[in-house]
């Protein structure tokens, strides 16, 4: 019997209770389901240590890729960790929003 290939993507978020992240999770899941993938969601509570633990566990689980939106990418340790593994299918989700200057009234 041949091995079944799992189509899974890991998603590491800083705080699943934040409405931004819950919206992102739903959007990513509905998109990847169209291609036969499932999503494993990991919440880190903005902990760099948990970011790295979840990333290692997802890689050990054999996920096809990892989407990261965490504080680990702001740390030297986290940047090094993810940079060394970039060839493994990592994507960074940027959560920063630039402040817009108010436009002219009228």
C-alpha positions, 0 to 999 in steps of 0.5 A: 500500500502506498503512503498517502500524501497529506496536504497540510499548511501550518499557520502560526499566529500571535493571538487567535483572540484578536479579530484580525487573526481570526479573519486571516485564519478563515480566509486562508482556510477557505482558500487552501481548502479549494486546493485540497489542503487542510490548515493546522493553526497554532496560537503563540500568545505573542511568545517567541519561545512558542513561535519556535516550538510550534514551527519545529513541531509543524516541520516534524509533522511534515507540513507542506508549508508554514505561514508565520505571523508572529513576534518571532520574526522581530527577534534575532533568534526568530529571524535566524531560525526562519531564514535557515529554513526558508527553503522549507516553504515559509511565508510571512504574513505582515500585520503592520499597517502604515498610518495614512495622512488625512486627505483634503476635506471637501 
